Amino acid sequence: MNAGSNNYDVIVVGGGNAALCAALSARENGAKVALLERAPEAERGGNSSFTEMIRFAFNGADDIRALCPDLTDAEVASSDFGSYTEEQYFDDMARVTQNRTDPDLCEIMIKNSNGMMHWLRKNGVRFMPWYGKQAYKIGGRYKFFGGSILQMWGGGEGLVAALYKTAAKNGIDICYNAWVQELISSDTGVSGVVVKLNGHTRTIKAGAVVLACGGFESNPEWRTRYLGKGWDLAKVRGTKYNTGDGLAMAMRIRAAPYGHWSGCHAVSWERYATEFGDRVIAPNFRRQTSYPFGIMVNSEGKRFLDEGADFRNYTYAKYGQIVLEQPGQYAYQIYDARVTHLLWEGYKSKYATRVAAGSIEELAEKLNDVRKDQLLRTIREFNASIKTDRPFNPNIKDGRCTTGLDIPKSNWANLIDTPPFEAYAVTCAITFTYGGVRITREAQVQNTNLEPIPGLFAAGEMVGGIFYHNYPGGTGLMSGAVFGRIAGRSAASFAKEKTVMR
């Protein structure tokens, strides 16, 4: 940002995927744009830097090839990409949110999802199929599952780097260490922000402001206030900067809260991980990928959830909360040699709290914070309950289940009887919060009278009403991108009309 710049058409508050899409869209629509990122440059990108995959509707291999032109004929021939239609996307969103997702916002996100991928690609983001995590090789062929196919080259950091590069190329003023404190608001609407820039407070005027600065997952006081008892003890998967500031300043000017304020995306995570996300080592803390192939037990030695209820893409974001609810806020994932080759690479890192043993009895002895007799009973009863007539297949919901248990395992139930045995200590880590502000179809923030607030728009985690209770993996990035693009376009249009009316 130029030191003397005090006036813009559009100010975007935030520095992740949603904010970058908003800034690029506003610029694309002729606006002079400033992007204010609270973090220093080395920590830019918000939670987007910690992401991996993105969910979108597609109709088959041709759609995948259009987004991944580097795919070879041989790779396509050995891959069953399937399809993921808009109807399937709608069904998944309705099912996992218990039919609470806002139908208008959900429709906008899904119907724009395929085109959004091409817009991102036009703005420098590259994609590739996620072999190994979203597809296992069975019989010489990869079959993708769970509706999510593609990851970004370089992961979330690759996504963020590509969009920042395009933003700079397109003349967007980017400012780091820019902690926005207040919205400038009057009877005529929002006309700028008060920002602490490199430690100095200043006012920057604009025709419109887009808030895309995250939820409140990194604020332990807010987590306890809205999510409930014990949430102050959760780890944070991502950035330390998402403390609810954008939500607070919006609600100070009477923006309407909306959505599932007592809900969040939370996963199983390395028990002794750092308090906040560390982009270098965070991938080694992931324990939300392989649990369908083993069992999870708490400190009492009891199973407490259905590890095989669905593909992990549809359960991992709600299972973290269940771990948090266990005595001591921890659990162990247990696997035997039948499946350890399927474990995600982070399980093998030096950051994993892993206990290995040559027998179940030895494993129970080594897990000194788990009730030994009950653990042995749990494994014995689990093994005896498995319907072994169904073959194990990690690429489909194989129906290999248990019978007669209080807590069933609906798929991927294997005997735990082949040494060596491994147990991984996990706790809960929060990813993002579901509560936000209410927006129109054009991403304009509404007040508590449900009237649009002139000059104020929102995107990303700031938006409430899309996710409730649970979340289909990869949808957060798509939501942020779609509503970021809409917010940027709407803000540019509002600023232009405001200039004409002067």
Helices and strands as residue ranges (DSSP letters): E 7-13, H 17-28, E 33-36, G 41-43, G 46-50, E 53-54, H 61-67, H 73-77, E 79-80, H 86-96, H 103-111, H 113-122, E 127-129, E 135-138, E 141-144, E 150-152, H 155-169, E 173-175, E 178-186, E 189-197, E 200-211, H 220-222, I 223-227, G 231-233, E 235-236, H 245-252, E 257-258, E 264-270, G 282-285, G 291-293, E 295-297, G 312-314, H 316-324, G 327-329, E 331-335, G 340-342, G 345-348, E 354-357, H 360-366, H 372-385, E 421-433, E 436-437, E 444-446, E 452-458, G 460-462, H 475-501
